[in-house]
Amino acid sequence: MELASILLLQRSPLEPEFLHAIKVLDNLLKFPSIPAFPVAITKSRNHQGEYRGASRPSHPIVIEISIYGTYPALTLIHEVAHMLDHMALNPSKMDFGSESDPLFGEITKAWLRSDVFRKAKAAYQKRKLTPSTQAYVRHQLNLTGFDHCPLHETARPLLRDLLLRSQFLSDHNRQKLNLDGFGSFYWENDDFEPIIAHIDSIFRERRLL
């Protein structure tokens, strides 16, 4: 199945770059059967993008992308990574694969050793964040124990892996790869490179490659 038949785009100034990103992903991955769902354009100043889905049974609801986002096409790929985590990397079909699948164990271990984890945890504990970022980091870091790689920090290396193995960046400023986090925190190269093989293994195990 092709991503082009899964994502229902609305007409907007972002449509050409979305189509390019979708073509890149279709040339790179094999998508399982996933119900078609819309990509909605928003005017949010607070969120560059969001994927929403439901469980029991698992199904996608919408991907929202802000027209004011810095890199809308990269944000779309990032949200597609969330969608794959929910719909394709999820053997139980009841949640996100990264939250329960043992295949993600090495990524979680790498997360706990990473600079981004250390910096985010230290910044949170020292209260050196704006209130909105403080709330975001609290949500993302799972402060019940800091023992789990949160969804955003799983989607970011998945996105980065997809970009590295595609020609997407040939048409974009390569600096964008270094802005993978779309915010204050992102995986450094030294933390990311050791888990590339684990990410590819997950994609192969779930028959996406």
N, C-alpha and C positions, 0 to 999 in steps of 0.2 A: 504494500500500500504506500502511496506517496503522501508526503506532508501537504502537498498542494491540494489534495482532495480532502484533507482533514481540517485545515484552517480556512475559515470563511472570512475573507477580507472585505472590508467596506471601502468604498471609493474615498480616497483621501490623498493629500500630498505625500504621504508616507508609503503609498502603495508600491511604487517602483522599487524602493530599497527593500521593502518586505518581500517582494517577489524574488529579488536577487538572493536574499538570505534563505528563503525557502528552497530555491533551486540548488543552492550550495548544500543544504542539509539533505535534500533528496538524492544528490550525487554521492553522499557520504554514508548515509544510514538506510537500513531497511526498517520501515515503520510497520508495526503490527496493525491489525484491524482496530481502529479507534473511531468512535462516532464523531462526525463533523461537528464543529462548534465555532462560534464567532471570535474574531479578533476585533475588539472594540477600541476606538480611539477616544481618549479622554483629554481633558484640559487640566489635569491635576498638576499642581505645582509641588506637591509633596511626595508623590510616588511616580517613578519612571515607568513602572510596569507591575503587573500582578497576574498570577495564574490562580484561578479558582476551580476546584473540582469537588466532587462529592463521592461518598463511599456507600457501599451496600445497595446496589452494586457500584463499583468505581466507574465514574464517568466524568469527562471534562465539562465545565460549564462555560468558561470564558477566559480569554487572555486580554487584559487591558494594557494599552500602551499610551503614555502621555505624548501628545503632540509637542509638548515643550521639553521632552526628554533630551539628554545630551546626545546619545547614540541610539536612536530608536531601533535600528536593525539589530544591533548587539543585544539590546534589551529583549527583543523578540526571541532571539536564540536562547537567551538566559531563561526566559519563561517557558520555552519549549523544553529546556532541560528539566524544569520542574514538572512539566506535563509528562515527560518520559519517566521521571522518577515515580510519578503517581500511576501511570497507565501501563508502562512497559517494564519497569525495573522492580515491579511489585509482585512477587510470587503469590502472596496471600490474597491479592485483589481487594484488600480492605484498608490499606493505608499507603503511605509513601515507602518505597523499597528501602530508602536510606535510613528509615526509622526502625526497620526490623530485620532486613535481610543480612545474614552473616557475610555476604559478599562485600559489604561496605565496611567490614571490620578494619581493613588496613587504612582506609581513608579516615576513619575515626581515630585510629592511632596516630596517623600523620597530623590530624587536626590538633590533637592534644599536645603534640610536640612543636607545633608551628609558631612562628613569630606572631601571626595574626591573632591566634588564640591568646598568647601571652599579653600582647598589647591591648586587646579588647578587654580582657579580664582585669588588667591593671588599671586601665582607664576607667572602667566601671567602678572598681573598688575605691579609686581615689576621687570619684565624682568629677572627673575632668572632662565631662561631656555636656553638651547642651541637653535640656530636659527631653527634647524629642529623640535625640540620638541615644540618650540614657535608656529611654523606654525601649527603643529598637534593640539595643545591645542586650538589655535584660531579657527580652523575648527571644532573641536569636541564640544566646549562650546557654539557655536552659539552666537557669541558676539553681536548680535543685541539686546540682552536683558538678556542673561543668564536664560531664562525662560523655557527652554525645555530640557528634558533629551535626549542627543544626542545618535545616533545609537550605538556607541561602548559601551556607559555606559548602554544601555538597553541590549545589547547582553551579557555583562559580568555577570549580575545577572541571566539571563536566563541560561547561561552556568553553573554557580555555582549551581543553583537549580537542573539542570539535574545531575550534578556530585553527589550532596548530596543524591539524591534519587535513585542512581544507585550503582552498585558494581564496577564501573570503577576504583575508587581509591584503591580498594583492591589489584590491580596489579601494582600500581604506588606509588611513595613516596607521602604521604599525605601532605607534605609541598607544593606540587604543587597547592593545593587548595588555599593557601595563595598567590600564584603568579598569581591569576586569571586575573589580569590586563594586564599581559604580557608587563609591562612597568612601568613607574614611578607612575601611579595613579591607584588605584583599590578600590572597596567598602570594607570598614572595616566591621568586623562581626556585630558590634552594629548597623550599618546602613542597613546591608543586611537582618539580621534575621527578622525584622518586616515586610518585604515585601514578604517573602516566600509564605504566604497565598494568596497574590495578584497575584503572578506569577502563582501559581497553579490554581487560579480562571480563569486567562486568558487562560491557556492551556485547562481547562475543557470547558470553554465557546466556544472555537474554536474546541472542540471535538478531541483534541490531546491526552487526557488522558482517 
